[in-house]
Amino acid sequence: MVTNLLNIKRMRFSKKSEYGLRALIELTKSYGGDPLPRHQIARSQHIPLVFLEQILLTLKHAGLLASSRGVQGGYALIKPPAQVTLGQVIRILDGPLAPIGCVSKTAYQKCQDCPYAKKAYCPLQDVMGEVRNAIADILDNYSLKDFISGTHGYGQRPPRREAARR
Protein backbone atom coordinates (compact mmCIF):
# COMPACT_ATOMS: atom_id res chain seq x y z
CA MET A 1 0.00 0.00 0.00
CA VAL A 2 2.73 2.50 0.91
CA THR A 3 4.64 1.65 -2.27
CA ASN A 4 1.55 2.41 -4.36
CA LEU A 5 1.15 5.81 -2.70
CA LEU A 6 4.69 6.75 -3.62
CA ASN A 7 4.04 6.00 -7.28
CA ILE A 8 0.87 8.08 -7.58
CA LYS A 9 1.13 10.82 -10.16
CA ARG A 10 -0.31 14.06 -8.93
CA MET A 11 -1.72 17.07 -10.70
CA ARG A 12 1.00 19.65 -11.08
CA PHE A 13 1.40 23.14 -12.37
CA SER A 14 4.35 23.71 -14.65
CA LYS A 15 7.78 24.85 -13.52
CA LYS A 16 6.99 28.03 -15.41
CA SER A 17 4.12 28.82 -13.02
CA GLU A 18 6.09 27.72 -9.98
CA TYR A 19 9.05 29.90 -10.93
CA GLY A 20 6.73 32.75 -11.92
CA LEU A 21 5.04 32.73 -8.53
CA ARG A 22 8.41 32.57 -6.77
CA ALA A 23 9.67 35.53 -8.83
CA LEU A 24 6.52 37.43 -7.94
CA ILE A 25 7.22 36.82 -4.24
CA GLU A 26 10.42 38.84 -4.64
CA LEU A 27 8.74 41.53 -6.72
CA THR A 28 5.85 41.80 -4.26
CA LYS A 29 8.26 42.24 -1.35
CA SER A 30 9.82 45.21 -3.14
CA TYR A 31 6.55 46.65 -4.48
CA GLY A 32 6.76 50.43 -4.66
CA GLY A 33 10.55 50.43 -4.42
CA ASP A 34 13.37 50.16 -6.91
CA PRO A 35 13.18 47.61 -9.72
CA LEU A 36 14.88 44.30 -9.00
CA PRO A 37 17.56 43.02 -11.37
CA ARG A 38 16.65 39.66 -12.87
CA HIS A 39 19.89 38.07 -11.60
CA GLN A 40 18.93 39.06 -8.04
CA ILE A 41 15.49 37.45 -8.43
CA ALA A 42 17.07 34.34 -9.96
CA ARG A 43 19.64 34.02 -7.20
CA SER A 44 17.26 34.57 -4.28
CA GLN A 45 14.61 32.18 -5.64
CA HIS A 46 16.95 29.57 -7.22
CA ILE A 47 15.51 30.03 -10.71
CA PRO A 48 17.59 29.48 -13.87
CA LEU A 49 18.25 32.95 -15.30
CA VAL A 50 17.39 32.09 -18.91
CA PHE A 51 14.04 30.59 -17.89
CA LEU A 52 13.34 33.51 -15.55
CA GLU A 53 13.83 36.03 -18.35
CA GLN A 54 11.15 34.31 -20.45
CA ILE A 55 8.75 34.28 -17.51
CA LEU A 56 9.36 37.94 -16.67
CA LEU A 57 8.77 38.95 -20.30
CA THR A 58 5.49 37.01 -20.36
CA LEU A 59 4.34 38.74 -17.17
CA LYS A 60 5.45 42.10 -18.57
CA HIS A 61 3.46 41.59 -21.79
CA ALA A 62 0.44 40.64 -19.67
CA GLY A 63 0.64 44.01 -17.93
CA LEU A 64 1.77 42.87 -14.49
CA LEU A 65 5.39 44.03 -14.66
CA ALA A 66 7.42 46.95 -15.96
CA SER A 67 11.09 46.79 -16.83
CA SER A 68 13.84 49.36 -16.99
CA ARG A 69 17.34 49.21 -18.42
CA GLY A 70 20.64 50.36 -17.06
CA VAL A 71 22.60 50.03 -13.84
CA GLN A 72 19.50 50.69 -11.71
CA GLY A 73 17.29 48.66 -14.06
CA GLY A 74 15.28 45.57 -13.45
CA TYR A 75 11.68 44.49 -13.08
CA ALA A 76 8.93 45.90 -10.89
CA LEU A 77 5.37 44.86 -10.16
CA ILE A 78 3.10 47.61 -11.50
CA LYS A 79 -0.25 46.36 -10.23
CA PRO A 80 -0.97 46.47 -6.51
CA PRO A 81 -0.27 43.02 -5.00
CA ALA A 82 -3.80 42.84 -3.60
CA GLN A 83 -5.18 43.09 -7.17
CA VAL A 84 -3.19 40.21 -8.65
CA THR A 85 -4.54 36.74 -7.94
CA LEU A 86 -2.62 33.50 -8.13
CA GLY A 87 -5.23 32.22 -10.58
CA GLN A 88 -4.54 35.16 -12.87
CA VAL A 89 -0.80 34.48 -12.82
CA ILE A 90 -1.19 30.77 -13.49
CA ARG A 91 -3.59 31.45 -16.37
CA ILE A 92 -1.06 33.87 -17.88
CA LEU A 93 1.80 31.38 -17.60
CA ASP A 94 0.07 28.00 -18.05
CA GLY A 95 -3.29 28.74 -19.61
CA PRO A 96 -6.74 27.66 -18.38
CA LEU A 97 -7.20 25.98 -15.01
CA ALA A 98 -9.69 23.43 -16.35
CA PRO A 99 -8.39 19.84 -16.31
CA ILE A 100 -10.04 19.12 -19.68
CA GLY A 101 -10.84 21.50 -22.53
CA CYS A 102 -14.58 20.95 -22.68
CA VAL A 103 -15.09 22.45 -19.21
CA SER A 104 -12.87 25.51 -19.64
CA LYS A 105 -14.61 28.87 -19.36
CA THR A 106 -11.72 30.82 -20.87
CA ALA A 107 -10.46 28.39 -23.54
CA TYR A 108 -13.28 25.95 -24.30
CA GLN A 109 -12.38 23.16 -26.71
CA LYS A 110 -14.91 20.68 -28.01
CA CYS A 111 -13.88 17.08 -27.49
CA GLN A 112 -12.93 15.38 -30.74
CA ASP A 113 -12.37 11.80 -29.67
CA CYS A 114 -14.84 11.52 -26.80
CA PRO A 115 -17.83 9.18 -27.25
CA TYR A 116 -19.98 11.76 -25.40
CA ALA A 117 -19.06 14.69 -27.67
CA LYS A 118 -22.29 14.39 -29.68
CA LYS A 119 -24.52 13.44 -26.78
CA ALA A 120 -26.55 15.72 -24.54
CA TYR A 121 -24.82 14.53 -21.37
CA CYS A 122 -21.20 13.80 -20.54
CA PRO A 123 -20.44 12.25 -17.15
CA LEU A 124 -16.93 13.73 -17.20
CA GLN A 125 -18.11 17.32 -17.59
CA ASP A 126 -19.94 17.41 -14.27
CA VAL A 127 -17.01 16.16 -12.24
CA MET A 128 -14.30 18.00 -14.17
CA GLY A 129 -16.36 21.19 -14.03
CA GLU A 130 -16.43 20.87 -10.25
CA VAL A 131 -12.67 20.30 -10.23
CA ARG A 132 -12.18 23.44 -12.33
CA ASN A 133 -14.46 25.44 -10.04
CA ALA A 134 -12.69 24.23 -6.90
CA ILE A 135 -9.22 25.07 -8.28
CA ALA A 136 -10.39 28.47 -9.55
CA ASP A 137 -12.19 29.21 -6.28
CA ILE A 138 -8.99 28.74 -4.32
CA LEU A 139 -6.51 30.38 -6.71
CA ASP A 140 -8.77 33.32 -7.56
CA ASN A 141 -9.23 34.09 -3.87
CA TYR A 142 -5.53 34.42 -3.03
CA SER A 143 -3.72 37.56 -4.09
CA LEU A 144 0.02 38.14 -4.18
CA LYS A 145 -0.45 40.16 -1.00
CA ASP A 146 -2.08 37.16 0.72
CA PHE A 147 0.56 34.87 -0.74
CA ILE A 148 3.48 36.65 0.90
CA SER A 149 1.84 37.97 4.07
CA GLY A 150 1.83 34.64 5.89
CA THR A 151 -1.56 35.46 7.38
CA HIS A 152 -3.28 32.57 5.64
CA GLY A 153 -1.74 29.26 6.56
CA TYR A 154 -2.32 26.01 4.74
CA GLY A 155 -6.00 25.18 4.90
CA GLN A 156 -7.09 28.70 5.85
CA ARG A 157 -9.04 30.72 3.32
CA PRO A 158 -8.60 34.43 2.61
CA PRO A 159 -11.68 36.62 2.20
CA ARG A 160 -13.59 35.85 -1.01
CA ARG A 161 -13.04 38.19 -3.93
CA GLU A 162 -15.81 39.53 -6.16
CA ALA A 163 -15.55 38.12 -9.69
CA ALA A 164 -13.58 34.91 -9.98
CA ARG A 165 -12.86 33.80 -13.55
CA ARG A 166 -12.85 30.11 -14.08
N, C-alpha and C positions, 0 to 999 in steps of 0.2 A: 504494500500500500504506500509506504513512504517513498519507495523508488518511483512509483507512478506519479506521485505529486511533483517530484523533481523534474520529470520530463514533460510536464504540462506546458504547452505554449500559451502565452498570455497575450492579450491585446496590448499593443505598444504604439506609442507615438514615435515618430521618426527622430533620429538624432538631430535633424534640422530643428524640429520644434523644441527638443530638450535644450540644445545649445542656444536657440533663440530666447527661450525663457530665462536661461542662466545669464545671457548677455543683458537682458532687460532688467534683471536684478541689479546689476552694476549701474546701469543707466538710470534706474529708478532711484537708487541711493544718492546719485549726484544730480537729480532733477533740479533745475533752476540754477545750477552752477556751471562751471566750465565744461566744455565738451571733453569726453574721455577718448584718448587715443585707442585705436583698435588693438594694438599690441598689449596695452594695459588690461583691457577687457579679456583678451585671450589668455593672458598670464594668470589673472586672478580667478578665472573660471575654468581653466584647463581646457580650452577650446582650441583646436587647430586654427591657426591664423587664416589660412586660405579659405577654409570652410566658413569661418566667422565673417570674413569680408562679404561673401555671397549672401549670408543671412542678413547682415546689416544693410546691404543694398536693397534686398527685398523689402525689409521693414521701412526703409527710407522711401522707396517707391510707393508703398502703401500709405504713406503720410504719417507714420508714427515717429520717425526720426529725421533729424537734420544733420548734415555733415558740414565741416569746415576744413579747409586746407591750412597748411603751414605748421610752424612750430607749436602753436597753441591749438592746433586743429584736432579734430576727432568727431565723435558722434554724440548727439544729445537727444533725449526724449523730448518731443515738442508737444505732446498731448499730456494733460495732467494724468498722473498715474491712476487716480481714481476713475478715470474715464476709459481706461484701456482694460478690457477683460482678457482673461486667459483664453477663452473661447475665440475671441477675435484674433489673437496672435496665432493660435494653432490653425485657424482657418486660413490665415494669410500664408503660413508656412507649409501646411500639409494639405489644405483643401477641406472639404466638408467633413463634419463629424460623424455623419451617418455610416454605419458599418456596411451597408449595401446601397447601391445607387438608386434603387427604386423607392427608398424612403427618405432621400435627401430633400430638404426644403430649399437649399441654395444651389444644388447641382444635380437635379433629378436626372436619372438615366433609366429609360425603359429596359427591362430585362429582355435579352435576346434569346437566351438558351433555357429559360425557365419554363417548365410545363404550365405554370400558373399565369404566364404573361398575358394570355388571351382570355383568361377567366375573370369573373367578377370578384373572386375572393382569392387572396394569397395568404396562407397561414404564416409565412415568414414576415410579411409586412407588418402585422400587428405586433409581433414580438420585437422585430428590429426597429420599428418605429418607437417603441417604448425604450429600447436601448439608446437610440439617438436622443430622445427627449431627456433621459436621465443624464447622459453625458453632457448635453448642452445645458441642462439646468444647473449642473455643478459648475462647469467651466465659465458659463456666462454670468455667474453670480460671484465670481472672484475677480477682483481687479488687481492690477500690479501693486497698488497700494496695500491691499489685503495680503497679497502674496509675500511681500517683504516685511510687513509689520509684525508678524509673529503673534498677532492677536487671535487668529483662528487656527487652532491646532487641528491635527488630523481628526476627522470625524465631526468637527464643529462647522457650522454653516455661517457664512457672513449674511448680512441683511440682503433680501432679494432685491434685484434690480428690476427696473420697469420692463423694457422690451427685450426679451432674450430671443435672438435668432437661433434657429435650429439648423 
